[in-house]
Amino acid sequence: GAITIFGNSSKPAVTNVTNSIFGGNHSGYGGAIANYYGGNLDIQNSSFTGNYVSGGRGGAVGNYQYGTINVYGSTFISNYTTGNLTASQSNGGGAVYNFAYSGSSSSGTYNSVLNIYNSLTSPTTATKFEFNTATSSNGGALENIAVTAFNVSSTNSSSVADVSYNYNGTKIATTSIYGGTEFTSNSATNGG
């Protein structure tokens, strides 16, 4: 891919991407940008077109293990995942993949957050997801996954389109989509 961001819980890596173009990038995880272990990434007014992963997750952007991504007024067009992982894994999130793993004890719980907004500038521009594909998996545009050794339950918020997984009341993978975001002609082999 084009950019890899590594942080940690005590020293997050902060990256701002503004007015940028990502096209045709390829990786195993996060075709254009991979955000790992406490990375904080803001994407503003940028475009992601034709980025992909082979046998991985997040055709354009991947968020893993307590990373935070905020997307403002950006476009994700024709990004994709391809190939198969094992039966217990997923190669979803044609455009964006959000992942958290809780570990084997409650002290190992990490929260991965993905927030999608309209642009911060005027006139307001919506974030758009168009023609993204998850081959052999879920989430043509987005996939939100929490892997845990514990019993996981799903909850929804009525204020925004919110997909989250909880363990003992602690969210460990959250994707929030705020008003105006557009999803058009995205596809997945399975759900979403």
N, C-alpha and C positions, 0 to 999 in steps of 0.2 A: 504494500500500500504506500500511500504518500506520507502519512504521519503516524507515529506511534507515541503515545503519552503514557508515562509511568509515574505514579505518585505513591504515597503511602498514607496511612491514617494520621500520622503526626506531621507530615510535610506534603500536602497535596501539590501536584504539578498543575499549574494554571495555564491554559492555552486559550487564546481568542482568535477565531477565524472570522474575518469580515471581508465582504465583497470579493470572494474567491471562487474559483472554478476548479472542480475536480472531475476529470473525465477519463474513463478507461483504466483506472487503477485496479490492481489485483493483489489479493492477499489470502491467507488462510482464515483470518478473522478481521472483520472491518476492512473491506476492500479499499477505501480511501483513507479512513481514520480509525485507529484502534485506541480506545481509552481504557487504561488498566489501573487497578489498585489505587483508588483515591485520586485519579486525575479529574480535574474540573475543566470542562470544555464548553465554551460559548461559541455557537455558530450563528452568524448574522448575515443576512442578505447574500447567501452563497448558493451555488448550484452544484449538484452531484448527478452526473449523467454517465450511464454505461459502466459503472464500477461493479466489481463482482468478486465473489469468493468461490473457491472450488473446495467442496467438502467441508465448509466452515459456516460461519454465521455473520450476518450483517453485511449485505452487498455493498453498501456505501459506508456505514458507520457501525461500529461495535462498541458497546459499553459493558465492561466486565468488573465485577468485584468492587463494590462501593465507590464507583465512579459517578459523577454527576454531569449530565449534558443538558444544556439549554439551547433550543433551536428557535431562532426568530426569523420569520419571513424568508425562508429558504426553499429551494425546490429540489426534489428527489425524483428523477425521471429515468426509467429503464435500467435501474440497478437490479442485480439478481444474485441468487445463490444457486449453486449447482452441485451435483454429486450427492452421495449418500454417506451418512455417518452410521454408527451402530444403531440398532433398534431402540436403545434407551436414550439416544441423543437426537438433537434436532439441527437441521441446517437451515433454519428459518430466518425471517427478517430480511426480505428482499432488499429493502432500503436500510432499515435500522433494527438492531438487535440489542435488547437490554437484559443483562444477566446478573443474578446474584446467587451466591452459595452460602448457606448458613453454617456449614461445618458440622462437627459432631457434638457440639455443646452450645448452649445459649451464649456463652462468652465469645463464640466465633461468628456471631450474626453480623452480616454486612448489608448495607442498604445501597442498592444501585438505583439512581433516579434519572428519568428522562422526562423533560418538560418541553412541550411544543407550543409555541406562541405565534401570533402575528408579529410583523416587524415592529421595531421600536421607533422607526422614523415615520414621518407623515409625507405623503399619504400612506396609510396602513396597507401592507402587502401580506396576504395570507401565506402560510407555509403550505406547500403542495406536494402530494405524493401521487405520481402518475406512472402507469405501465411498469411498476416494479413487480418482480416475480420471485417466489420461493419454490424452486423445483424440488420435488420429493419431500416437501415439508409444509410448515405452517407460516402464516403471517406474510402475505405478499408484500405489504408495505412495512409492517412492524411486527416484532415478536417480543413478548415480555415473559421471561422465564425465571423462576426461583427453584433452585435445586436444594433439597434439604434432607437431612437424616431424620427430621421430625415430621409429624403430621401437619400438612399444609392446607390451609383453607383459603378460599378466594373471597374478596370483598369488593364492593363497588361504591363510589362516591356519587352523590346525586348532583353536585355542583359542577363537575367536569366529567368528561369521559375518562374514567380512571380504572386502570387494571392493576391490581396489586395482590401480592401474596403475603400472608401474615403468619408469624409464629409467636404465640403468646402476646399478641397485640403489637409486635414490632414489625413494621413493614420491611421486607427485605428486597423487593423488586417492585418499583412503582413507575408507571408511565402515565403522565397526565397530559391530556390534549385539550387545549383551551380554544374558545370560540373562533370560528373562521377557517380552521384548518380544512383543506380539501383533499379527499381521497378519490381518485378516478382511475378505473381500469387496472387495478392491481390484481394479481392472481397468485394462488397457492395451490399446490396439489392436495393438501389436506385443509384443515380449518383456517378461517380468516382469509 
